[in-house]
Amino acid sequence: MRAEEKLEYLKSLKNLENMTRELRHLSRNLWWTWNPEAQEIFAELSPLTWTSSNHNSVTVLNSLSHQELKARLMEKEFAARVSDVLVEFREYLTRERTWCSAHAAPFLKNPVAYFSAEFALHESLPIYSGGLGVLAGDHAKSASDLGVPFIGISLFYRQGYFQQLIAPHGWQQENYPLLHRTDLPLDPVLKEDGDPLVLSVEISHSQVRFQAWRLNVGSTVIYLLDTELSENEEHYRQLTSRVYGGDMATRIGQEIVMGIGAVRLLRALNIKPAVFHMNEGHSAFLTFELLREQLSENKSLKQAEEWVRDHCVFTTHTPVPAGHDRFTPELMEYILGNYRSTLGFDLQQFLSYGRIHPADPQETFCMTVLALKMSRGANGVSELHGEVSREMWKDLYVHKNSQVTPIGHITNGVHVLGWMTRPTRRFWRVHLGPDWETRLMYPDLWRVISDRELISDEEIWALRYLLRRELIEFVRKRLQEQYQRGGSDGSRVFEKILSPDALTIGFARRFASYKRAPLIFSDLAKAVALFNDPQQPVQLIFSGKAHPRDDRGKEYIQRIVEMTKRNEFFGKVVFLENYDMNVARHLISGADVWLNNPRRPLEASGTSGQKVSVHGGLNLSVLDGWWREGYDGTNGWAIGDDSSLENSEEQDNADADSLYETLTQAVIPLFFDRDEQGIPRAWIEKIRRAMQTLIPQYNTDRMVAEYVTKYYLSKKLVLKM
């Protein structure tokens, strides 16, 4: 924003009507979720609503009358802070110089269309289940920060993912509260005449209609498709109601809407993407719709396929064959038979796009195979995952005449500003100077960490105590609420739970069995000894959800809940129910050590541990996913070595032994090795190393820049743009 434009805008904000309008506009753009000053404004307007709504800016403003909001803005100091935030927001949206304009200017002409079954953007919008959504949400935020034209596509899950309740016996229970659109920053996509834009896809013999809702995330736009329309049959009205809900017919129906339907939405809006990026295979039917368009222009099949491949890229996240969507030939024909006819394909030709062996009539149709065959670029989400994926799908590209591109890799990152807590943001604002938020991926910015005159050990240790205290008080409050729901007053928990002086370990993620949440309790005697040394106190906070149909994951939760009730662990091991982004933010900031012990190589990338470094946390992890690349021997600890055993039971035993040894011989002694001032100097040196080596590399600014330069901005595509 030029100086004269800024001045004019500031003048306009002196009018209270203008300021209230602009503040409501801000509340409907999730940019505020990574701006602490904006969050403080919404929190001050109604602290109770802010807390009870899980930090929902729209709900807060809906709770205030127009007269009340205007009156609040008459207070000069508050109005000045609102004005500062609104100016910052306007400047952000009107930037002319961005990373993209400097490094990928040809890309400014047409956007990326990014398709993901879930987007985790904020706890107040629970349309996500786990890591895939977190990655997609962080990708969208960094695309906005870098100035990359970006359109996200997903579904509007009115019942979202489930809320988790832990029964007294420790078993997970699921509740699906309905999301109220009026309390969400969603705007209907309208036609020129002002009526909702309604489109359709054919599923089986029915025309299923859908509308779209627009969600603004900085300069990024995300469209959420919704089949909850009165003209649809009841079972199709519920098609988009839950994240990964229902049977295989529901799954394929969702994927038709998200793939074929999304392309039709983009065409109706006259959006012409330079690239269609499929984040996992759920949206791969979009390649059929693009193919149908090209064939309708009288192109040959070869020309049409080439066009589609030139415009599509694909990211796979799943390191095991069973995790990829597969549909039987019978289901494909029943659901998509009429659509197949519009392509002019017979059944075997149609199915061949999703088969490794096209002539095998027994092979199911795999969405990942379709995406790989119809993309010019494909990648795994870490170096090891790229290797695993190439091995998994090697039969697709072993032949010299194969059209399938071998799978590369781009290691996932996190949106650092979005995961940074307010105290941490203040800490870095003091020490990193102006414009630091735009230079997160540049190593030069983080070299200041090694200078003890600029950032002292005492300051880092003070930050760690502050964040640990905030986490403990958050946990105490949440546990008190959990106990009250179970019929207890929670006073015993509140008084005795956790200690701000103890080494605090965090473990929070989806409770899939391969993540081995109870590994630390493999040897109960060793675990008891670990948590009961009065000279070196240790505590562990768990949180996470198991998929509603994953009984093994639920058993893991139950086992851990049982451990929290044992006298040996009471007050030192806790489980927080209803894991979400808010819980995650507290845990990743307050934990001294982030524990991650998946069964290698099943963690494709993982990103939870990437969030701790900026807060001064350290990683203790199996050498899988991103940590295999990030660990250098000085910036954290490894569980086991860079190898895997074929026998899973032997691997579990070996990793448990390594975990106990590393904790007792390395991690715990280092944390409690204090000087005369009570400061663990060697521990803080490890924090410095982690910050310097991990923060600039494992963030989504770097990740999105890599996608642009390595996958989106192909030479062939630049010529066509």
Buried (B, 14 or more C-beta within 10 A) or exposed (E): BEEEEBEEBBEBBEEBEBBBEBBBEBBBBBBBBBBBBBBBBBBBBBEEBBEEBBBBBBBBBBBBEEEEBBEBBEEEEBBEBBBBBBBBBBEBBEEEEBBBBEBBEEBBEBBBBBBBBBBBBBBBBBBBBBBBBBBBBBBBBBBBBBBBBBBBBBBBBBBBBBBBBBEEEBBBEBEBEEBEBEBBBBEBBEEEEEEEBBBBBBBBEBEBBBBBBBBBBBBBBBBBBBBBBEEBEEBBBBBBBBBBBBEEBBBBBBBBBBBBBBBBBBEBBEBEBBBBBBBBBBBBBBBBBBBBBBBEEEBEBEEBBBBBBBBBBBBBBBBEEEBBBBBBBEBBBBBBBEBBEBBEBEBEEBBBBBBBEBEEEEBBBBBBBBBBBBBBBBBBBBBBBBBBBBEBBEEBBEEEEEBBBBBBBBBBBBBBBBBBBEBBBEBBEEBBEEEBBBBBBEEEBBEBBEEBEEBEBEBBBBBBEBBBEBBBBBBBEBBBEBBEEEEEEBEEBEEEBBBBEBBBBBBBBBBBBBBBBBBBBBBEEBBBEBBEEEEEBBBBBBBBBBBBEBBEBBBBBBEBBBBBEEEEBBBBBBBBBBBBBBBBBBBBBBBBBBBBBBBBBBBBBBBBBBBBBBBBBBBBBBBBBBBBBBBEEEBBBBBBEEEBBEEEEEBBBBBBBBBBEBBBEEBBBBBBEEEEEEBBEEBBBBBBBBBBBBBBBBBBBBBBBBBBEBBBBBEEBBEEE
